[in-house]
Every structure is written in structure tokens, then in C-alpha cells.
Amino acid sequence: MNKISVLIMAVLSITACDGRFSTLEASELRKRAYQCELGVNLTAPEIQVCKNIQRECKRREAKGQYDC
């Protein structure tokens, strides 16, 4: 994963809350969660985006949807 894609993801998602990620397709959420796992030297905004993605993964898991 390159820094530019992470930065774009962060910029687009920085103001996102759980509600925004709840509308993501399972495959897209899985892809973003995987990118977060591979992330190295993430900036503060990128870390926040990844935390929001993790929270959405856990929310879906609690509902029985193992998307991540």
C-alpha cells in the first residue's frame, strides 16, 4: 500500500463517523481494514480513520456479519 492511497483515504474519510462506514459494502470495508493493518508510520488522521474502520468491523461482527 502506498502513502498516497492512505493519504487519500484519510482525507476522504477524516470527518467520517461510524455512520459513514456503515454504508460501505463488505468487500470495501474488508479492503480498507486490510490496508490499515498493513499501514506503517500512519499520520494521526490516518490512525483515526483506521480506528473508525475497526469500530465498524466490530459493530458488524456483533450483528453476526464477519466482513473484516
N, C-alpha and C positions, 0 to 999 in steps of 0.2 A: 504494500500500500504506500503510495507516495504522499508526501506532505501536502501537495496541492489538493488532492482529493479530500484529505482530512480537513484542511482549512475550509474548503468549500462546504463540506458537510457541517462544520462548526458554524460558519457564517449563516447558512440557511436555517440552521436549527437552534441557534443560540437562544432565541426567545421562546423556544418551544417548551411546552409543559407536557405532562403525561397525555393530555387530550390530543395533541397533535400526533403523537406516536401511536395512539390507539387506532388511528385510521390507516396505518401502514399495512400493506399486505404482509403476510407471514414471511415470504421469501425476502422482501426488502428489509424487514426488521432483523431477520437472521443475518443478512449480509452486513448490515450496519453493526450488529453486535459482534460479528467476527472481526470487522475492521477495528473495532475498539479493543478487542483482545490482542490484536497484533500491534496496536499503536505504541510507539516509543517516543519519549520526550514530548508528550502531549501538552498543549497550552492549557491554561485554566478554562477557557471556553470549550475546548475540545473535551476536557475531562467532564465538564458539566453535561455536555451532550451525551457522553457515554454513560454517565450516571442516570440520565433520563431514559436512555435506551434500556439499561439494566432494569430499571424500575418497571418499565413496560413489559419486559420479558417476564419478570416475577409476577406481575399482575395477571398476565395471560396464563402463566403456569398455575396460579391459584385457581383459575377458572377451568383448568384441565386442557389448556391449549399449550402444547410444548413446541412453540415456534422457534425458540432460540436454542 
